[in-house]
């Protein structure tokens, strides 16, 4: 499981880094075309917006996987043993339910609506852009499963990493 998590972490971090570099290039290009040539690029503006959405949702999945998201740790820090494990599993399952409802089910609806909408500047249907919602939902759910497995392994003394 640690290898799966490592591959997932490195892949998502690499994609996010690429998207951030791409966004930096696009923003620079946008400024140059707007102020130096007095002809702003509408294509770069749309690509920048869509890239921002993608990097945000992929970054959110990565943060959930690393358990670096904001959380109140008052109760979890006090609970140990079976109660701590139960709370950890409950939390992961709650996040999973939200990911299924918002990202998978809601994302499926967005993709359906996007199939009949088109981006006039990029000449593509928006379902390609909205596809990130179910993709990030699947990634969050995969991380939830990995986090539950890790919590159980560490509770049983089989874990190789410290549980956070």
C-alpha positions as CSV (number, residue, x, y, z in Angstrom):
1,X,0.0,0.0,0.0
2,X,2.9,2.4,0.7
3,X,4.1,1.9,-2.9
4,X,0.6,2.8,-4.3
5,X,0.5,5.9,-2.1
6,X,4.0,6.9,-3.2
7,X,3.2,6.5,-6.8
8,X,-0.1,8.4,-6.4
9,X,1.6,11.2,-4.4
10,X,4.5,11.6,-6.9
11,X,2.2,11.5,-9.9
12,X,-0.2,14.1,-8.5
13,X,2.6,16.4,-7.3
14,X,4.2,16.2,-10.7
15,X,1.0,17.0,-12.5
16,X,0.3,19.9,-10.1
17,X,3.9,21.2,-10.6
18,X,3.5,21.0,-14.3
19,X,0.1,22.9,-14.2
20,X,1.6,25.6,-12.0
21,X,4.5,26.1,-14.4
22,X,2.1,26.1,-17.3
23,X,0.0,28.7,-15.5
24,X,3.0,30.9,-14.8
25,X,3.9,30.8,-18.5
26,X,0.4,31.6,-19.6
27,X,0.1,34.5,-17.1
28,X,3.4,35.9,-18.4
29,X,2.3,35.5,-22.0
30,X,-1.0,37.1,-21.2
31,X,0.7,40.2,-19.6
32,X,3.1,40.5,-22.5
33,X,0.4,40.3,-25.2
34,X,-1.9,42.7,-23.3
35,X,0.6,45.4,-22.5
36,X,3.4,45.1,-25.0
37,X,1.4,44.2,-28.1
38,X,-2.0,45.7,-27.0
39,X,-3.8,42.5,-28.2
40,X,-4.7,40.3,-25.2
41,X,-5.0,36.6,-25.8
42,X,-8.4,35.2,-25.0
43,X,-7.1,31.6,-25.5
44,X,-4.5,32.0,-22.7
45,X,-7.1,33.5,-20.4
46,X,-9.4,30.5,-20.8
47,X,-6.6,28.0,-20.5
48,X,-5.4,29.8,-17.3
49,X,-8.9,29.6,-15.8
50,X,-9.3,25.9,-16.6
51,X,-5.8,25.1,-15.4
52,X,-6.5,26.8,-12.2
53,X,-9.6,24.6,-11.6
54,X,-7.6,21.5,-12.4
55,X,-4.6,22.3,-10.2
56,X,-7.0,23.3,-7.3
57,X,-8.9,20.0,-7.4
58,X,-5.9,17.8,-8.0
59,X,-4.1,19.6,-5.2
60,X,-7.1,19.1,-2.9
61,X,-6.9,15.4,-3.6
62,X,-3.2,15.3,-2.8
63,X,-3.7,17.2,0.4
64,X,-6.4,14.8,1.5
65,X,-4.0,11.9,0.7
66,X,-1.2,13.4,2.8
67,X,-3.8,14.4,5.6
68,X,-2.5,17.9,5.5
69,X,-5.9,19.5,5.2
70,X,-7.2,21.8,7.9
71,X,-8.7,19.9,10.8
72,X,-9.6,20.3,14.4
73,X,-7.3,17.9,16.3
74,X,-8.6,18.5,19.8
75,X,-10.6,15.2,20.0
76,X,-8.4,13.0,17.7
77,X,-5.3,13.9,19.7
78,X,-6.9,12.8,23.0
79,X,-8.3,9.5,21.6
80,X,-6.0,6.4,21.4
81,X,-6.4,2.8,20.8
82,X,-9.7,1.4,19.4
83,X,-11.5,4.8,19.9
84,X,-8.9,6.6,18.0
85,X,-9.1,4.0,15.2
86,X,-12.9,4.2,15.1
87,X,-12.8,8.0,14.9
88,X,-10.1,7.9,12.1
89,X,-12.2,5.4,10.1
90,X,-15.4,7.4,10.7
91,X,-13.7,10.6,9.5
92,X,-12.3,8.9,6.3
93,X,-15.8,7.3,5.6
94,X,-17.4,10.7,6.1
95,X,-15.0,12.3,3.6
96,X,-15.6,9.4,1.2
97,X,-19.4,10.0,1.3
98,X,-18.9,13.7,0.6
99,X,-16.6,12.8,-2.3
100,X,-19.1,10.4,-3.7
101,X,-22.0,12.9,-3.5
102,X,-20.2,16.1,-4.5
103,X,-17.4,14.9,-6.8
104,X,-18.7,11.7,-8.4
105,X,-22.5,12.3,-8.6
106,X,-22.3,16.0,-8.9
107,X,-19.3,15.8,-11.2
108,X,-21.2,13.4,-13.5
109,X,-24.0,15.9,-13.8
110,X,-21.5,18.7,-14.6
111,X,-19.8,16.5,-17.2
112,X,-23.2,15.9,-18.8
113,X,-24.0,19.6,-18.9
114,X,-20.6,20.3,-20.2
115,X,-21.1,18.0,-23.2
116,X,-23.6,20.4,-24.6
117,X,-21.6,23.5,-23.8
118,X,-18.6,24.7,-25.8
119,X,-15.7,27.0,-25.1
120,X,-15.7,29.5,-27.9
121,X,-12.0,30.3,-27.7
122,X,-10.7,26.7,-27.4
123,X,-13.3,25.1,-29.6
124,X,-13.8,22.2,-27.2
125,X,-16.8,20.9,-25.2
126,X,-16.6,21.7,-21.5
127,X,-17.1,18.1,-20.5
128,X,-13.3,17.8,-20.9
129,X,-12.8,20.6,-18.4
130,X,-15.5,19.3,-16.0
131,X,-14.0,15.8,-16.1
132,X,-11.7,16.8,-13.3
133,X,-14.6,16.7,-10.8
134,X,-15.1,12.9,-11.0
135,X,-11.3,12.3,-11.4
136,X,-10.5,14.2,-8.2
137,X,-13.4,12.4,-6.5
138,X,-11.9,9.0,-7.4
139,X,-8.5,10.1,-6.2
140,X,-9.9,11.3,-2.8
141,X,-11.8,8.0,-2.4
142,X,-8.6,6.1,-3.2
143,X,-6.7,8.1,-0.6
144,X,-9.5,7.4,1.9
145,X,-9.2,3.7,1.4
146,X,-5.4,3.9,1.7
147,X,-5.8,6.0,4.9
148,X,-8.2,3.4,6.4
149,X,-5.9,0.5,5.6
150,X,-2.9,2.4,7.0
151,X,-4.9,3.2,10.2
152,X,-5.9,-0.4,10.7
153,X,-2.4,-1.7,10.0
154,X,-0.9,0.7,12.5
155,X,-3.5,-0.2,15.1
156,X,-2.6,-3.8,14.6
157,X,1.1,-3.0,14.8
158,X,1.8,-3.7,11.2
159,X,2.2,-0.2,10.0
160,X,5.6,0.9,8.7
161,X,4.9,4.7,9.0
162,X,3.7,6.8,11.8
163,X,0.0,7.5,11.6
164,X,-1.0,11.1,11.7
